[in-house]
Amino acid sequence: MLLKKREKGANARAGSQRDDFVEMNDSDLMGGNDFQARLRAQKMAEQRRAEGKIGRQMEKEAGRADRMKELQSKEDQTMAMFREMAKHHKLGGQPPTL
């Protein structure tokens, strides 16, 4: 058993000393130092967010306008009904004959 453990340890030590080291640039590892490109990307992202926000606001306003038209139409119908009821009441409760 001890012999197997020694062989296993020797194999592990040999594996950690491999020579397959790859040479890489610092910019590849740590990222580039192109400040202007990052600034442009940030401005473009802000612009996309602002355009999306404006689009959502316009959709919301359109929905509100549609709802207001519906409510105004319903109000007009109700008022017409009340006017008709008031007209009948002035005539002594008799509906007009057709």
PyMOL CGO cylinders between C-alpha atoms (Angstrom):
from pymol import cmd
from pymol.cgo import CYLINDER

trace = [
    CYLINDER, 0.00, 0.00, 0.00, 2.82, 2.38, 0.82, 0.3, 1, 1, 1, 1, 1, 1,
    CYLINDER, 2.82, 2.38, 0.82, 4.40, 1.68, -2.53, 0.3, 1, 1, 1, 1, 1, 1,
    CYLINDER, 4.40, 1.68, -2.53, 1.14, 2.59, -4.29, 0.3, 1, 1, 1, 1, 1, 1,
    CYLINDER, 1.14, 2.59, -4.29, 0.89, 5.83, -2.29, 0.3, 1, 1, 1, 1, 1, 1,
    CYLINDER, 0.89, 5.83, -2.29, 4.46, 6.77, -3.21, 0.3, 1, 1, 1, 1, 1, 1,
    CYLINDER, 4.46, 6.77, -3.21, 3.82, 6.14, -6.89, 0.3, 1, 1, 1, 1, 1, 1,
    CYLINDER, 3.82, 6.14, -6.89, 0.61, 8.17, -6.74, 0.3, 1, 1, 1, 1, 1, 1,
    CYLINDER, 0.61, 8.17, -6.74, 2.44, 11.09, -5.03, 0.3, 1, 1, 1, 1, 1, 1,
    CYLINDER, 2.44, 11.09, -5.03, 5.27, 10.93, -7.55, 0.3, 1, 1, 1, 1, 1, 1,
    CYLINDER, 5.27, 10.93, -7.55, 2.77, 11.04, -10.43, 0.3, 1, 1, 1, 1, 1, 1,
    CYLINDER, 2.77, 11.04, -10.43, 0.98, 14.00, -8.87, 0.3, 1, 1, 1, 1, 1, 1,
    CYLINDER, 0.98, 14.00, -8.87, 4.25, 15.91, -8.40, 0.3, 1, 1, 1, 1, 1, 1,
    CYLINDER, 4.25, 15.91, -8.40, 5.32, 15.13, -11.95, 0.3, 1, 1, 1, 1, 1, 1,
    CYLINDER, 5.32, 15.13, -11.95, 1.97, 16.35, -13.29, 0.3, 1, 1, 1, 1, 1, 1,
    CYLINDER, 1.97, 16.35, -13.29, 2.28, 19.70, -11.52, 0.3, 1, 1, 1, 1, 1, 1,
    CYLINDER, 2.28, 19.70, -11.52, 5.68, 20.36, -13.10, 0.3, 1, 1, 1, 1, 1, 1,
    CYLINDER, 5.68, 20.36, -13.10, 4.53, 20.14, -16.70, 0.3, 1, 1, 1, 1, 1, 1,
    CYLINDER, 4.53, 20.14, -16.70, 6.04, 22.51, -19.26, 0.3, 1, 1, 1, 1, 1, 1,
    CYLINDER, 6.04, 22.51, -19.26, 2.88, 23.41, -21.19, 0.3, 1, 1, 1, 1, 1, 1,
    CYLINDER, 2.88, 23.41, -21.19, 3.01, 27.10, -20.18, 0.3, 1, 1, 1, 1, 1, 1,
    CYLINDER, 3.01, 27.10, -20.18, 1.32, 29.40, -22.68, 0.3, 1, 1, 1, 1, 1, 1,
    CYLINDER, 1.32, 29.40, -22.68, 2.62, 32.91, -23.17, 0.3, 1, 1, 1, 1, 1, 1,
    CYLINDER, 2.62, 32.91, -23.17, -0.16, 35.54, -23.07, 0.3, 1, 1, 1, 1, 1, 1,
    CYLINDER, -0.16, 35.54, -23.07, -0.25, 39.32, -23.20, 0.3, 1, 1, 1, 1, 1, 1,
    CYLINDER, -0.25, 39.32, -23.20, -1.31, 41.32, -20.17, 0.3, 1, 1, 1, 1, 1, 1,
    CYLINDER, -1.31, 41.32, -20.17, -4.11, 42.91, -22.18, 0.3, 1, 1, 1, 1, 1, 1,
    CYLINDER, -4.11, 42.91, -22.18, -5.52, 39.44, -22.93, 0.3, 1, 1, 1, 1, 1, 1,
    CYLINDER, -5.52, 39.44, -22.93, -5.45, 38.47, -19.28, 0.3, 1, 1, 1, 1, 1, 1,
    CYLINDER, -5.45, 38.47, -19.28, -6.48, 41.74, -17.64, 0.3, 1, 1, 1, 1, 1, 1,
    CYLINDER, -6.48, 41.74, -17.64, -8.48, 43.35, -20.41, 0.3, 1, 1, 1, 1, 1, 1,
    CYLINDER, -8.48, 43.35, -20.41, -7.46, 46.16, -22.70, 0.3, 1, 1, 1, 1, 1, 1,
    CYLINDER, -7.46, 46.16, -22.70, -6.88, 49.73, -21.66, 0.3, 1, 1, 1, 1, 1, 1,
    CYLINDER, -6.88, 49.73, -21.66, -9.03, 51.34, -24.35, 0.3, 1, 1, 1, 1, 1, 1,
    CYLINDER, -9.03, 51.34, -24.35, -10.89, 53.95, -22.33, 0.3, 1, 1, 1, 1, 1, 1,
    CYLINDER, -10.89, 53.95, -22.33, -12.47, 55.65, -25.35, 0.3, 1, 1, 1, 1, 1, 1,
    CYLINDER, -12.47, 55.65, -25.35, -14.04, 52.38, -26.58, 0.3, 1, 1, 1, 1, 1, 1,
    CYLINDER, -14.04, 52.38, -26.58, -15.53, 51.70, -23.16, 0.3, 1, 1, 1, 1, 1, 1,
    CYLINDER, -15.53, 51.70, -23.16, -16.85, 55.26, -22.99, 0.3, 1, 1, 1, 1, 1, 1,
    CYLINDER, -16.85, 55.26, -22.99, -18.50, 54.91, -26.44, 0.3, 1, 1, 1, 1, 1, 1,
    CYLINDER, -18.50, 54.91, -26.44, -20.06, 51.58, -25.42, 0.3, 1, 1, 1, 1, 1, 1,
    CYLINDER, -20.06, 51.58, -25.42, -21.41, 53.14, -22.23, 0.3, 1, 1, 1, 1, 1, 1,
    CYLINDER, -21.41, 53.14, -22.23, -22.95, 56.08, -24.12, 0.3, 1, 1, 1, 1, 1, 1,
    CYLINDER, -22.95, 56.08, -24.12, -24.56, 53.74, -26.65, 0.3, 1, 1, 1, 1, 1, 1,
    CYLINDER, -24.56, 53.74, -26.65, -26.04, 51.64, -23.84, 0.3, 1, 1, 1, 1, 1, 1,
    CYLINDER, -26.04, 51.64, -23.84, -27.44, 54.76, -22.18, 0.3, 1, 1, 1, 1, 1, 1,
    CYLINDER, -27.44, 54.76, -22.18, -28.94, 55.86, -25.50, 0.3, 1, 1, 1, 1, 1, 1,
    CYLINDER, -28.94, 55.86, -25.50, -30.62, 52.46, -26.03, 0.3, 1, 1, 1, 1, 1, 1,
    CYLINDER, -30.62, 52.46, -26.03, -32.07, 52.57, -22.51, 0.3, 1, 1, 1, 1, 1, 1,
    CYLINDER, -32.07, 52.57, -22.51, -33.38, 56.11, -23.07, 0.3, 1, 1, 1, 1, 1, 1,
    CYLINDER, -33.38, 56.11, -23.07, -35.00, 55.14, -26.39, 0.3, 1, 1, 1, 1, 1, 1,
    CYLINDER, -35.00, 55.14, -26.39, -36.65, 52.12, -24.78, 0.3, 1, 1, 1, 1, 1, 1,
    CYLINDER, -36.65, 52.12, -24.78, -37.95, 54.27, -21.94, 0.3, 1, 1, 1, 1, 1, 1,
    CYLINDER, -37.95, 54.27, -21.94, -39.43, 56.79, -24.38, 0.3, 1, 1, 1, 1, 1, 1,
    CYLINDER, -39.43, 56.79, -24.38, -41.08, 53.98, -26.35, 0.3, 1, 1, 1, 1, 1, 1,
    CYLINDER, -41.08, 53.98, -26.35, -42.64, 52.52, -23.22, 0.3, 1, 1, 1, 1, 1, 1,
    CYLINDER, -42.64, 52.52, -23.22, -43.90, 55.95, -22.16, 0.3, 1, 1, 1, 1, 1, 1,
    CYLINDER, -43.90, 55.95, -22.16, -45.49, 56.53, -25.57, 0.3, 1, 1, 1, 1, 1, 1,
    CYLINDER, -45.49, 56.53, -25.57, -47.25, 53.14, -25.42, 0.3, 1, 1, 1, 1, 1, 1,
    CYLINDER, -47.25, 53.14, -25.42, -48.52, 53.92, -21.94, 0.3, 1, 1, 1, 1, 1, 1,
    CYLINDER, -48.52, 53.92, -21.94, -49.82, 57.34, -23.04, 0.3, 1, 1, 1, 1, 1, 1,
    CYLINDER, -49.82, 57.34, -23.04, -51.56, 55.78, -26.05, 0.3, 1, 1, 1, 1, 1, 1,
    CYLINDER, -51.56, 55.78, -26.05, -53.27, 53.28, -23.76, 0.3, 1, 1, 1, 1, 1, 1,
    CYLINDER, -53.27, 53.28, -23.76, -54.37, 56.08, -21.45, 0.3, 1, 1, 1, 1, 1, 1,
    CYLINDER, -54.37, 56.08, -21.45, -55.73, 58.10, -24.37, 0.3, 1, 1, 1, 1, 1, 1,
    CYLINDER, -55.73, 58.10, -24.37, -57.75, 55.11, -25.59, 0.3, 1, 1, 1, 1, 1, 1,
    CYLINDER, -57.75, 55.11, -25.59, -59.14, 54.54, -22.10, 0.3, 1, 1, 1, 1, 1, 1,
    CYLINDER, -59.14, 54.54, -22.10, -60.07, 58.23, -21.80, 0.3, 1, 1, 1, 1, 1, 1,
    CYLINDER, -60.07, 58.23, -21.80, -61.94, 58.05, -25.13, 0.3, 1, 1, 1, 1, 1, 1,
    CYLINDER, -61.94, 58.05, -25.13, -63.85, 54.99, -23.89, 0.3, 1, 1, 1, 1, 1, 1,
    CYLINDER, -63.85, 54.99, -23.89, -64.78, 56.69, -20.63, 0.3, 1, 1, 1, 1, 1, 1,
    CYLINDER, -64.78, 56.69, -20.63, -65.81, 59.91, -22.40, 0.3, 1, 1, 1, 1, 1, 1,
    CYLINDER, -65.81, 59.91, -22.40, -68.02, 57.95, -24.79, 0.3, 1, 1, 1, 1, 1, 1,
    CYLINDER, -68.02, 57.95, -24.79, -69.64, 56.13, -21.89, 0.3, 1, 1, 1, 1, 1, 1,
    CYLINDER, -69.64, 56.13, -21.89, -70.17, 59.44, -20.08, 0.3, 1, 1, 1, 1, 1, 1,
    CYLINDER, -70.17, 59.44, -20.08, -71.78, 60.97, -23.19, 0.3, 1, 1, 1, 1, 1, 1,
    CYLINDER, -71.78, 60.97, -23.19, -74.16, 58.02, -23.47, 0.3, 1, 1, 1, 1, 1, 1,
    CYLINDER, -74.16, 58.02, -23.47, -75.09, 58.29, -19.80, 0.3, 1, 1, 1, 1, 1, 1,
    CYLINDER, -75.09, 58.29, -19.80, -75.71, 62.03, -20.09, 0.3, 1, 1, 1, 1, 1, 1,
    CYLINDER, -75.71, 62.03, -20.09, -77.87, 61.47, -23.19, 0.3, 1, 1, 1, 1, 1, 1,
    CYLINDER, -77.87, 61.47, -23.19, -79.92, 58.93, -21.24, 0.3, 1, 1, 1, 1, 1, 1,
    CYLINDER, -79.92, 58.93, -21.24, -80.37, 61.38, -18.33, 0.3, 1, 1, 1, 1, 1, 1,
    CYLINDER, -80.37, 61.38, -18.33, -81.41, 64.17, -20.74, 0.3, 1, 1, 1, 1, 1, 1,
    CYLINDER, -81.41, 64.17, -20.74, -83.99, 61.86, -22.28, 0.3, 1, 1, 1, 1, 1, 1,
    CYLINDER, -83.99, 61.86, -22.28, -85.28, 60.94, -18.80, 0.3, 1, 1, 1, 1, 1, 1,
    CYLINDER, -85.28, 60.94, -18.80, -85.50, 64.63, -17.88, 0.3, 1, 1, 1, 1, 1, 1,
    CYLINDER, -85.50, 64.63, -17.88, -87.38, 65.39, -21.10, 0.3, 1, 1, 1, 1, 1, 1,
    CYLINDER, -87.38, 65.39, -21.10, -89.91, 62.63, -20.27, 0.3, 1, 1, 1, 1, 1, 1,
    CYLINDER, -89.91, 62.63, -20.27, -90.26, 63.96, -16.75, 0.3, 1, 1, 1, 1, 1, 1,
    CYLINDER, -90.26, 63.96, -16.75, -91.08, 67.48, -18.04, 0.3, 1, 1, 1, 1, 1, 1,
    CYLINDER, -91.08, 67.48, -18.04, -93.76, 66.03, -20.26, 0.3, 1, 1, 1, 1, 1, 1,
    CYLINDER, -93.76, 66.03, -20.26, -95.51, 64.59, -17.24, 0.3, 1, 1, 1, 1, 1, 1,
    CYLINDER, -95.51, 64.59, -17.24, -93.94, 61.19, -17.32, 0.3, 1, 1, 1, 1, 1, 1,
    CYLINDER, -93.94, 61.19, -17.32, -95.37, 60.40, -20.75, 0.3, 1, 1, 1, 1, 1, 1,
    CYLINDER, -95.37, 60.40, -20.75, -92.82, 59.09, -23.24, 0.3, 1, 1, 1, 1, 1, 1,
    CYLINDER, -92.82, 59.09, -23.24, -93.07, 60.72, -26.64, 0.3, 1, 1, 1, 1, 1, 1,
    CYLINDER, -93.07, 60.72, -26.64, -95.09, 58.80, -29.24, 0.3, 1, 1, 1, 1, 1, 1,
    CYLINDER, -95.09, 58.80, -29.24, -93.40, 57.64, -32.34, 0.3, 1, 1, 1, 1, 1, 1,
]
cmd.load_cgo(trace, "trace")
